[in-house]
Amino acid sequence: MTGLPVVILAGGRATRLGGGDKCLLQVGGATVLSRILARLRPVRAAINANGDPARFAAYGLPVLSDSMPGWPGPLAGILAAMEWAGSGDVVTVPGDAPFLPPDLVSRLVAARDAAGAVIAVAVSGGRQHPVAALWPAGLAGELRGAITVEELRRVGDWLARFAVAEAMFDDHPIDPFFNMNEAADVAEAERLCRLHWIG
């Protein structure tokens, strides 16, 4: 288990999948959300999602809606996570990634501490995964200003303002940050579950 709070970012509209909640899709007999919680086993967790929170009632977790209108994107979810945590650090993860590494949080902490950085981000296959990251909750006020006043929308543009450490993860045999945007990705996730006996 990890001592840091974890927020699953599930606020996207999944337009390429016809709408709905990607985290509630079934992969290998379990929802993506169930898989994330089972793999990370956070001691404190919440879901960032908009709309009726009742659809997540079975999970017994707080549901954090974006605190600003207009679908400003994942930065709004990161802001919601920071504000919910209140102090210390908070980890965010994508709600459409069924194979997240169980040691994600501890490795983000280790990378941040080793580098003396402000933020730590996961990397696999030579790519940063900006929403799989560790954030100081104390940045909430600054981030809110960046979103509302500067109209900042890209997580990468926000990260560029800080010292960022990278936690490196192997992408073989499965990229742990494989995410599902289209029907073909869901089919691939099912195939990977069968191929690698992932329950």
Order of alpha helices (4+ residues) and beta strands (2+ residues): beta-beta-beta-alpha-beta-beta-alpha-beta-alpha-beta-beta-alpha-alpha-beta-alpha
